[in-house]
Amino acid sequence: MDIAARMKQIAPSMTLAIDAKAKKMKAQGKDVLNFGAGEPDFNPPPAVVEAAVKAVTDGKNHKYTPAAGTLELRAGITEWLARDYRVNYSPTDVVVSCGAKHSLFNTFMALVNPGDEVLVPSPFWVSYPEQIKIAGGVPVFVDCPESEGFKLTAAAIKARLTTKTRVLILNSPSNPTGAVVDRKTMEGIADLVMRNNLWVISDEIYSKLTYGVEHVCFPSISREVAARTILVNGASKTYAMTGWRIGYAAGPAPVMKAMGDFQSHTTSNPTAVAQKAFLAALTTPESELEKMRQTYQKRRDLMVSGLNAIPGVKCPKPDGAFYVFPNVKGLLKPGREDSLKLSEYLLENALLAITPGIAFGSEGYLRFSYATADSTIEQGLQRLTEAVKA
């Protein structure tokens, strides 16, 4: 069929494809253990469900809200950002969208002109390059090697700068590696950004999931840095609200207006009920979130120790998010590293759904999500051990 050229350059999401295949196999009665999708296995805080039910019973679900989200929710987000990130915005500086992925897409459409280069730290989340290409931009990958803890540095960014560079993506904690950029490094990146007049998209969706290290909110470094930054976050990871599809972007009002105008012609407003639910989530006591964070940390340690006990696997301990990104080159023939084939083999023969590193731009690695029960992790490690022996 005569499909538009822009669609032909887009690769489908490998993470969602593997997740869908795993769920299909499970529906067929196969005992698949899914380590593919980054989806918390917790229920949302009780106040979230209560607020959603109340919104429905009060008749709050049948009317359009402003395209950029309700003023009430945008004000609640600014209060949360001031309290937790020490960065100040007004409600007009916020656009609420149908998930952080949607917020990212809106941002690329608002900032990227055809031919603009966007610096993408690699390994990278699978949707960054595809969204950039849809917006007419050119993804330029900045290598963040395992030898440096997969962490982005100012020197690596500087080496990839050209006269066409317009935007830098930051993702700390990172998907897929869990790497967290420290404050000194962030300040060095901020200095480079300001000297080169770049825009920064700071994807901080995993900001509440760090383990013994500080999360640095990039726009909190200075007012000047905040004026060049679009902060993206959402409900999915912190509050276990993946299916509610609520995210947001915060930044300079002119950019936010452009994003709100664009959204008004695509999705219109995010779901009214989900907006009420997210507003309730923002007041969740830190003690509830801390229970989830501690559980993830325990699972991380279990996963890392188990993977490192398998010959041919080397797994660094991540500082954030809920993923591990082990080096599995020891399981592959030299010069024939193929993480996709390994992933397919493990799904078909060990009933393990694991995302190949090539999906994130890094061959010879696998990404495991440990947003699942301890018993699932233990059983998965046992199956992987047996599959490697076989």
C-alpha positions as CSV (number, residue, x, y, z in Angstrom):
1,M,0.0,0.0,0.0
2,D,1.1,3.6,-0.6
3,I,1.9,4.4,3.1
4,A,3.4,7.9,3.9
5,A,7.2,7.9,3.8
6,R,7.4,9.1,7.4
7,M,5.8,5.8,8.5
8,K,8.2,3.6,6.6
9,Q,11.3,4.8,8.6
10,I,9.7,3.8,12.0
11,A,10.6,0.6,13.7
12,P,7.9,-0.9,16.0
13,S,8.6,-1.0,19.7
14,M,10.5,-4.2,20.4
15,T,9.7,-4.1,24.1
16,L,6.0,-4.0,23.5
17,A,6.2,-6.6,20.7
18,I,8.0,-9.0,23.1
19,D,5.5,-8.2,25.9
20,A,2.6,-8.9,23.5
21,K,4.1,-12.2,22.3
22,A,4.7,-13.3,25.9
23,K,1.1,-12.5,26.9
24,K,-0.2,-14.3,23.8
25,M,1.8,-17.4,24.8
26,K,0.5,-17.1,28.4
27,A,-3.1,-17.0,27.1
28,Q,-2.4,-20.2,25.3
29,G,-1.6,-21.8,28.6
30,K,2.2,-21.5,28.6
31,D,3.9,-20.6,31.8
32,V,5.8,-17.6,30.5
33,L,7.7,-15.4,33.0
34,N,7.7,-11.9,31.7
35,F,10.8,-9.7,32.4
36,G,10.2,-7.6,29.3
37,A,7.9,-4.6,30.0
38,G,8.6,-2.0,32.6
39,E,5.3,-2.3,34.4
40,P,5.1,-2.1,38.2
41,D,3.3,-5.1,39.7
42,F,1.9,-3.0,42.6
43,N,-1.6,-1.6,42.8
44,P,-1.9,2.2,42.7
45,P,-2.3,3.9,46.1
46,P,-5.8,3.5,47.5
47,A,-6.5,7.2,47.3
48,V,-6.0,7.0,43.5
49,V,-8.8,4.5,43.1
50,E,-11.1,6.3,45.5
51,A,-10.6,9.6,43.6
52,A,-11.4,7.8,40.3
53,V,-14.5,6.2,41.6
54,K,-15.7,9.5,43.0
55,A,-15.0,11.3,39.7
56,V,-17.3,8.7,38.0
57,T,-20.1,8.8,40.5
58,D,-20.0,12.6,40.7
59,G,-20.4,12.8,36.9
60,K,-16.9,14.3,36.3
61,N,-16.1,11.8,33.5
62,H,-18.4,13.0,30.7
63,K,-17.0,16.4,30.0
64,Y,-14.0,17.6,28.0
65,T,-11.3,19.4,30.2
66,P,-8.9,22.0,28.8
67,A,-6.6,20.3,26.3
68,A,-3.5,20.9,28.4
69,G,-5.2,19.4,31.5
70,T,-7.3,20.8,34.3
71,L,-6.0,23.9,36.1
72,E,-6.5,22.0,39.3
73,L,-4.1,19.2,38.2
74,R,-1.5,21.5,36.7
75,A,-1.4,23.5,39.9
76,G,-1.1,20.3,41.9
77,I,1.9,19.3,39.7
78,T,3.6,22.6,40.2
79,E,3.2,22.2,44.0
80,W,4.7,18.7,43.8
81,L,7.6,19.9,41.7
82,A,8.4,22.7,44.1
83,R,8.2,20.4,47.1
84,D,10.1,17.4,45.7
85,Y,12.4,18.9,43.0
86,R,12.9,22.4,44.3
87,V,12.0,23.9,40.9
88,N,9.3,26.5,40.4
89,Y,6.7,26.6,37.7
90,S,3.3,28.1,37.2
91,P,0.2,26.1,36.0
92,T,0.7,27.7,32.5
93,D,4.1,26.1,32.4
94,V,2.6,22.6,32.5
95,V,0.9,20.4,29.9
96,V,-0.7,17.2,31.0
97,S,-0.8,14.4,28.3
98,C,-1.7,10.7,27.8
99,G,1.4,9.4,29.5
100,A,5.0,10.5,29.6
101,K,5.6,9.0,26.1
102,H,2.9,11.3,24.8
103,S,4.6,14.2,26.5
104,L,7.9,13.4,24.9
105,F,6.3,13.2,21.5
106,N,4.6,16.6,22.0
107,T,8.0,18.0,23.0
108,F,9.8,16.7,19.9
109,M,7.1,18.1,17.7
110,A,7.4,21.5,19.4
111,L,11.2,21.8,19.4
112,V,12.6,19.8,16.4
113,N,12.7,21.2,12.9
114,P,13.5,19.1,9.9
115,G,17.2,18.2,9.8
116,D,17.8,19.2,13.4
117,E,20.1,16.8,15.3
118,V,19.0,15.4,18.7
119,L,21.6,13.9,20.9
120,V,20.5,10.6,22.4
121,P,22.5,8.8,25.1
122,S,23.1,5.2,24.2
123,P,21.9,2.7,25.4
124,F,18.6,4.5,24.9
125,W,14.9,4.0,25.5
126,V,13.4,2.5,22.3
127,S,11.0,5.3,21.4
128,Y,13.4,8.2,21.5
129,P,14.9,7.7,18.0
130,E,11.5,6.9,16.4
131,Q,9.8,9.9,17.8
132,I,12.7,12.1,16.7
133,K,12.4,10.8,13.2
134,I,8.6,11.4,13.1
135,A,9.3,15.0,14.0
136,G,11.8,15.3,11.1
137,G,14.9,15.3,13.3
138,V,18.0,13.2,13.1
139,P,18.9,11.1,16.2
140,V,22.7,11.2,17.0
141,F,23.8,8.6,19.5
142,V,26.1,9.5,22.3
143,D,28.0,6.4,23.6
144,C,27.7,5.7,27.3
145,P,29.8,2.5,27.6
146,E,29.6,-0.1,30.3
147,S,33.1,0.7,31.4
148,E,31.9,4.1,32.6
149,G,28.8,2.7,34.3
150,F,26.6,3.6,31.2
151,K,26.6,7.2,32.5
152,L,26.4,10.2,30.2
153,T,29.3,12.8,30.4
154,A,29.9,16.3,29.2
155,A,32.9,15.1,27.2
156,A,30.9,12.5,25.4
157,I,28.2,15.1,24.5
158,K,30.9,17.6,23.3
159,A,32.3,15.0,21.0
160,R,29.0,14.7,19.1
161,L,28.1,18.4,18.9
162,T,27.7,19.9,15.4
163,T,26.3,23.1,14.0
164,K,23.0,21.2,13.5
165,T,22.7,20.1,17.2
166,R,19.5,21.5,18.7
167,V,18.3,19.2,21.5
168,L,19.9,16.9,24.1
169,I,17.9,14.1,25.8
170,L,18.7,13.3,29.5
171,N,17.3,10.2,31.1
172,S,18.4,9.8,34.7
173,P,17.7,7.2,36.1
174,S,18.0,5.5,32.8
175,N,16.0,3.0,30.9
176,P,17.4,0.5,30.1
177,T,20.6,0.6,32.3
178,G,19.4,2.2,35.6
179,A,22.3,4.6,35.4
180,V,22.0,7.7,37.5
181,V,24.0,10.9,36.6
182,D,25.6,12.6,39.7
183,R,25.3,16.3,40.5
184,K,28.8,17.3,39.5
185,T,28.4,15.6,36.1
186,M,24.9,17.2,35.7
187,E,26.4,20.7,36.4
188,G,29.1,20.1,33.7
189,I,26.4,19.1,31.2
190,A,24.4,22.2,32.2
191,D,27.4,24.4,31.5
192,L,27.9,22.8,28.1
193,V,24.2,23.2,27.3
194,M,24.2,26.9,28.1
195,R,27.4,27.6,26.1
196,N,25.9,25.9,23.0
197,N,22.4,27.2,23.4
198,L,20.8,23.7,23.4
199,W,17.4,22.6,24.4
200,V,17.3,19.8,26.9
201,I,14.5,17.2,27.3
202,S,14.9,15.7,30.8
203,D,13.0,12.5,31.1
204,E,12.7,11.9,34.8
205,I,10.0,9.3,34.9
206,Y,12.1,7.1,37.3
207,S,13.2,9.9,39.6
208,K,11.6,8.3,42.7
209,L,13.4,5.0,42.1
210,T,17.1,5.5,43.2
211,Y,19.1,3.3,45.5
212,G,21.6,5.0,47.8
213,V,22.3,7.9,45.4
214,E,20.9,11.3,44.8
215,H,18.5,12.1,42.0
216,V,19.3,15.4,40.4
217,C,16.4,17.2,38.7
218,F,18.1,18.9,35.8
219,P,16.1,22.2,35.7
220,S,16.7,22.7,39.4
221,I,20.4,23.5,38.7
222,S,19.6,27.1,37.9
223,R,16.8,29.4,36.5
224,E,18.9,29.8,33.3
225,V,19.0,26.0,32.9
226,A,15.3,25.6,33.6
227,A,14.6,28.2,30.8
228,R,16.3,25.7,28.3
229,T,14.7,22.5,29.7
230,I,11.5,20.6,29.2
231,L,11.0,18.3,32.2
232,V,9.0,15.2,31.5
233,N,7.5,12.9,34.2
234,G,4.3,11.0,34.9
235,A,2.2,8.7,37.0
236,S,3.2,5.3,35.6
237,K,6.3,4.3,37.5
238,T,6.1,6.3,40.7
239,Y,2.5,5.5,41.4
240,A,2.1,2.2,39.5
241,M,-0.4,3.8,37.2
242,T,0.8,2.5,33.8
243,G,-2.7,1.9,32.4
244,W,-4.1,5.2,33.5
245,R,-2.0,7.0,30.8
246,I,-1.2,10.3,32.5
247,G,2.1,12.2,32.1
248,Y,3.2,15.8,31.9
249,A,5.8,18.2,30.6
250,A,6.9,21.4,32.4
251,G,8.9,24.2,30.9
252,P,8.9,27.7,29.4
253,A,5.4,28.9,28.8
254,P,5.8,29.6,25.0
255,V,6.9,26.0,24.4
256,M,4.1,24.7,26.6
257,K,1.5,26.8,24.7
258,A,2.8,25.3,21.4
259,M,2.6,21.8,22.9
260,G,-0.9,22.4,24.3
261,D,-2.1,23.8,20.9
262,F,-0.6,20.7,19.1
263,Q,-2.3,18.4,21.6
264,S,-5.6,20.1,21.1
265,H,-5.6,18.8,17.5
266,T,-4.5,15.3,18.3
267,T,-5.8,13.7,21.5
268,S,-7.5,16.8,23.1
269,N,-7.5,16.4,26.9
270,P,-6.2,13.4,28.8
271,T,-8.9,11.3,30.4
272,A,-10.9,13.3,32.9
273,V,-11.1,10.5,35.4
274,A,-7.4,9.8,35.2
275,Q,-6.6,13.4,35.8
276,K,-8.6,13.3,39.1
277,A,-6.8,10.1,40.1
278,F,-3.4,11.6,39.4
279,L,-4.2,14.7,41.5
280,A,-4.9,12.3,44.4
281,A,-1.7,10.4,43.7
282,L,0.4,13.6,44.1
283,T,-0.4,13.7,47.7
284,T,0.5,10.1,48.4
285,P,2.6,9.9,51.7
286,E,6.3,9.3,51.0
287,S,6.1,6.3,53.4
288,E,3.9,4.5,50.8
289,L,6.3,5.2,48.0
290,E,9.2,4.2,50.1
291,K,7.8,0.7,50.6
292,M,7.7,0.3,46.9
293,R,11.2,1.7,46.5
294,Q,12.6,-0.7,49.1
295,T,10.9,-3.6,47.5
296,Y,12.5,-2.8,44.1
297,Q,15.9,-2.4,45.8
298,K,15.6,-5.9,47.3
299,R,14.6,-7.3,43.9
300,R,17.5,-5.5,42.2
301,D,19.9,-7.2,44.6
302,L,18.4,-10.6,44.1
303,M,18.5,-10.2,40.3
304,V,22.0,-8.9,40.2
305,S,23.5,-11.6,42.4
306,G,21.6,-14.3,40.6
307,L,22.7,-13.2,37.1
308,N,26.3,-12.8,38.2
309,A,26.3,-16.4,39.4
310,I,25.6,-17.6,35.8
311,P,28.8,-18.3,33.7
312,G,29.1,-16.0,30.8
313,V,26.9,-13.2,32.3
314,K,28.2,-10.0,33.9
315,C,25.6,-7.8,35.5
316,P,26.5,-4.3,36.9
317,K,24.4,-3.1,39.9
318,P,22.2,-0.2,38.7
319,D,21.6,2.9,40.9
320,G,18.0,3.5,39.8
321,A,14.8,2.5,37.8
322,F,13.8,-1.2,37.9
323,Y,15.9,-2.7,35.2
324,V,19.2,-4.6,35.0
325,F,21.3,-4.6,31.8
326,P,23.6,-7.5,31.9
327,N,26.5,-8.2,29.5
328,V,25.7,-11.6,27.9
329,K,28.5,-11.6,25.3
330,G,29.9,-14.6,27.2
331,L,26.9,-16.6,26.0
332,L,27.3,-15.6,22.4
333,K,29.9,-16.6,19.8
334,P,32.6,-14.0,19.3
335,G,31.8,-11.8,16.3
336,R,28.3,-13.2,16.1
337,E,26.7,-11.4,19.0
338,D,22.9,-11.5,18.4
339,S,20.9,-10.5,21.5
340,L,17.6,-10.8,19.5
341,K,18.2,-14.5,18.6
342,L,19.2,-15.1,22.2
343,S,16.0,-13.4,23.4
344,E,13.9,-15.5,21.0
345,Y,15.7,-18.7,22.1
346,L,15.0,-18.0,25.8
347,L,11.3,-17.2,25.1
348,E,10.7,-20.3,23.0
349,N,12.8,-22.8,25.1
350,A,12.8,-21.4,28.6
351,L,9.6,-19.4,28.5
352,L,11.4,-16.3,29.5
353,A,10.4,-12.9,28.0
354,I,13.5,-10.7,28.0
355,T,14.2,-7.7,25.8
356,P,17.3,-7.9,23.6
357,G,19.9,-5.2,24.0
358,I,19.8,-4.3,20.3
359,A,16.4,-2.8,21.0
360,F,18.2,-0.1,23.0
361,G,21.1,0.2,20.6
362,S,23.5,-2.1,22.4
363,E,24.3,-5.5,21.1
364,G,25.5,-8.2,23.5
365,Y,23.2,-7.2,26.3
366,L,19.7,-8.2,27.6
367,R,17.3,-6.0,29.6
368,F,15.4,-7.6,32.5
369,S,12.7,-5.7,34.4
370,Y,12.6,-6.6,38.0
371,A,9.2,-5.0,38.5
372,T,7.9,-8.5,39.4
373,A,7.6,-10.8,42.4
374,D,10.7,-12.3,44.2
375,S,9.4,-15.8,43.4
376,T,9.2,-14.9,39.7
377,I,12.7,-13.6,39.7
378,E,14.0,-16.7,41.5
379,Q,12.2,-19.0,39.1
380,G,13.4,-17.0,36.1
381,L,17.0,-17.2,37.2
382,Q,16.7,-20.9,37.6
383,R,15.3,-21.3,34.1
384,L,18.0,-19.1,32.7
385,T,20.7,-21.1,34.4
386,E,19.3,-24.3,33.0
387,A,19.0,-22.8,29.5
388,V,22.6,-21.7,29.6
389,K,23.8,-25.1,30.7
390,A,21.8,-26.7,27.9
